[in-house]
Amino acid sequence: MLSDIVQPGQVVEMMSAQRTSENNTEEDISKVYRTKVFDILTEDQLEVIMPMEKSKLILLPIDGEFDLCFYTDNGLYQCFCRVIDRYKSNNVYILVMELTSNLRKYQRREYYRFSCALEMKSRVLEPEEVKAVDRKELYLVPGLPVKRSVIVDISGGGLRFIANYQYELDSMIFCNYKLLVHGESRDYQLVGKVLSVSELENRPGIYEHRVQYVNVDIDVREEIIRYIFEEERKQRHKEGRL
């Protein structure tokens, strides 16, 4: 299965699945290293190019466990791996990784939804803003009032939020929220289409909205997916310590 999905030269992101230490340097569990697949050895082993940071090789430890995210032609795939060897071959520094879990696909059409509790500001788009969306442009009238709500799950394709008000079905709304990506707080200003609205059974006056992003930039979408990866890794690390 590995060789059918992952190919040499494809980008892979690596994040430590544990807190490790080598040469008195502690690697932060949230640190993400971006490198490439060098070769596929077997169906559960592969070589990746040793990551670099500011022209310096990152000597990841033998037996270190990492969460890998592969950017393949068929979408994003994720698995856990362990470093079993490292060496230099034809002036290329190589890490040999052994899979410790199955590959899992993050569907680009059916995006994985991550449960959360994030503050969001939103409002209905003005007519001229909707026209800009139709032209696949982002134009926002400055200074207009916004309403507060709470995002309860998020994905690369959209989000679900609850609020003490309700938007009209199929309305276009401006969504503004912050995510912690690679240790930095980043501000996102996106346009979404309201796909469904329903009042919560046990909370009268509170409405759940499901929203699909419209014309979202591919880099922004990938950042949101990375945020989900990072938060999942943190949760697994915390659960492993309990």
C-alpha positions in Angstrom: 0.0 0.0 0.0 2.8 2.4 0.9 4.4 2.2 -2.6 1.0 2.7 -4.3 0.5 6.0 -2.5 3.8 7.6 -1.6 6.4 8.3 -4.2 10.1 9.6 -4.1 10.3 13.3 -4.3 7.0 14.0 -2.6 6.9 16.5 0.3 6.5 15.1 3.8 6.1 17.0 7.1 7.5 15.4 10.3 6.5 16.2 13.8 7.8 14.5 16.9 5.3 12.2 18.6 7.2 12.5 21.9 9.6 14.8 23.7 13.2 13.6 22.8 16.6 14.9 23.5 20.0 14.4 21.8 23.2 16.4 22.1 21.6 18.3 25.0 19.1 19.8 22.5 15.5 19.1 23.3 13.1 19.0 20.3 9.8 20.7 20.9 6.9 18.2 20.2 5.2 20.9 18.2 8.1 21.5 15.8 7.4 20.6 12.2 10.1 19.7 9.8 9.5 19.8 6.0 11.5 17.5 3.8 11.1 15.0 1.0 10.7 11.3 0.4 13.9 9.8 -0.9 12.9 6.2 -1.6 10.4 3.5 -0.7 12.3 0.4 0.6 9.4 -2.0 1.6 5.7 -1.6 2.3 6.5 -0.5 5.9 9.9 1.2 5.4 11.0 4.3 3.5 13.9 6.7 3.3 13.4 10.5 3.8 16.0 13.2 3.3 17.2 14.4 6.7 15.5 17.8 7.3 17.4 21.0 7.5 16.8 24.3 9.3 18.8 27.4 8.3 21.3 25.2 6.3 21.8 23.0 9.4 21.0 19.3 9.5 18.5 18.2 12.1 19.9 15.0 13.6 16.7 13.3 14.6 17.3 10.5 17.0 17.3 6.8 16.4 14.1 5.2 17.8 12.5 8.6 17.8 8.8 8.4 16.9 7.3 10.9 14.5 4.0 11.8 13.0 4.4 12.1 9.2 2.1 13.9 6.8 2.6 13.1 3.1 1.6 15.5 0.3 0.7 13.0 -2.5 -0.9 13.3 -5.9 -4.1 11.8 -4.3 -4.2 14.1 -1.3 -2.9 14.2 2.2 -1.9 10.9 4.0 -0.8 10.6 7.6 0.9 7.9 9.7 3.3 7.3 12.6 6.9 6.2 12.0 10.0 5.4 14.0 13.6 6.3 12.9 15.5 3.0 12.6 18.6 4.2 10.9 20.4 7.3 9.5 23.3 7.5 7.1 24.9 9.4 4.2 24.5 8.2 0.7 26.0 10.0 -2.3 26.3 13.2 -0.2 22.6 13.0 0.8 21.8 12.5 4.5 19.1 9.9 4.9 16.7 8.8 7.6 15.2 5.3 7.4 11.6 5.4 8.8 9.5 2.3 9.8 5.8 2.7 9.8 4.2 2.0 13.2 0.6 2.7 12.0 -1.4 2.4 8.9 -1.6 5.3 6.4 -4.7 7.4 6.9 -6.1 9.6 4.2 -7.4 13.1 4.9 -10.1 13.4 2.2 -10.0 16.6 0.3 -13.7 16.3 -0.5 -14.8 14.9 2.8 -12.5 16.8 5.1 -11.9 15.5 8.6 -13.7 17.6 11.1 -11.8 18.5 14.3 -13.8 19.3 17.5 -12.7 22.5 19.1 -14.0 25.6 20.9 -12.8 28.7 19.1 -14.1 32.3 19.2 -15.3 33.6 15.8 -16.6 36.9 14.5 -18.9 37.0 11.5 -21.5 39.0 9.6 -23.6 38.7 6.4 -21.8 39.9 3.2 -22.8 43.2 1.6 -24.1 43.0 -2.0 -20.9 44.4 -3.4 -18.9 41.8 -1.4 -21.0 39.0 -2.8 -20.4 40.3 -6.4 -16.6 40.1 -5.6 -17.0 36.5 -4.4 -18.7 35.7 -7.8 -15.6 37.1 -9.5 -13.5 34.9 -7.2 -12.1 37.9 -5.4 -12.1 38.9 -1.7 -13.4 42.4 -1.1 -14.5 43.4 2.4 -16.2 46.7 3.4 -14.2 47.9 6.4 -15.7 48.9 9.8 -18.9 47.0 9.6 -20.2 45.5 12.9 -19.7 41.7 13.5 -21.4 39.2 15.8 -19.6 36.7 18.1 -20.0 33.0 18.0 -18.1 29.8 18.9 -16.7 27.3 16.4 -17.3 23.8 17.6 -15.6 21.9 14.8 -13.4 22.9 11.9 -12.0 21.3 8.8 -10.2 22.1 5.6 -13.6 22.5 3.9 -15.6 24.5 6.4 -16.7 24.8 10.0 -19.6 24.4 12.4 -20.5 27.1 14.9 -23.1 27.9 17.5 -24.6 31.4 18.3 -27.5 33.1 20.0 -28.7 34.3 16.5 -29.3 32.6 13.2 -28.3 33.4 9.6 -30.5 32.6 6.6 -29.9 29.4 4.8 -27.6 29.8 1.7 -26.5 33.3 2.9 -22.8 34.3 2.3 -21.0 35.3 5.5 -17.7 36.7 6.5 -15.8 34.5 9.0 -12.9 35.8 11.1 -11.0 33.7 13.6 -7.5 32.9 14.8 -5.6 29.6 14.8 -2.3 28.7 16.4 -0.1 27.3 13.6 3.5 26.3 14.1 3.5 28.2 17.4 2.2 31.4 15.8 -1.3 32.9 16.1 -2.6 33.6 12.6 -5.7 35.6 11.7 -8.1 34.1 9.1 -10.6 36.1 7.1 -12.7 33.8 5.0 -16.0 33.7 3.2 -18.4 30.9 3.8 -21.9 29.7 2.6 -24.4 28.7 5.2 -25.4 25.1 4.4 -27.7 24.4 7.4 -29.2 26.1 10.4 -30.9 24.4 13.3 -31.9 25.3 16.9 -30.3 23.1 19.5 -32.9 20.9 21.2 -31.6 21.3 24.7 -30.7 25.0 24.4 -33.6 27.1 23.1 -32.4 30.3 21.3 -29.0 28.8 20.4 -28.5 27.9 16.8 -26.0 25.6 15.1 -24.7 26.7 11.7 -22.8 24.5 9.2 -20.6 26.6 6.8 -18.7 25.7 3.7 -15.7 27.9 2.6 -16.0 29.7 -0.7 -13.0 30.5 -2.9 -10.5 29.6 -0.1 -6.9 29.8 -1.1 -5.2 26.4 -1.3 -2.4 27.6 1.0 -4.9 28.8 3.6 -6.7 25.5 3.4 -3.5 23.6 3.9 -2.7 25.8 6.9 -6.0 24.9 8.5 -5.3 21.2 7.9 -1.9 21.6 9.5 -3.5 23.2 12.5 -5.7 20.1 12.8 -2.7 17.8 12.5 -0.9 19.7 15.2 -3.8 19.8 17.6 -4.4 16.1 17.2 -0.7 15.4 17.9 -0.9 17.5 21.1 -4.0 15.6 22.2 -2.4 12.2 21.5 0.7 13.3 23.5 -1.4 14.4 26.5 -3.4 11.2 26.4 -0.1 9.2 26.3 1.1 10.9 29.5 -2.1 10.1 31.4 
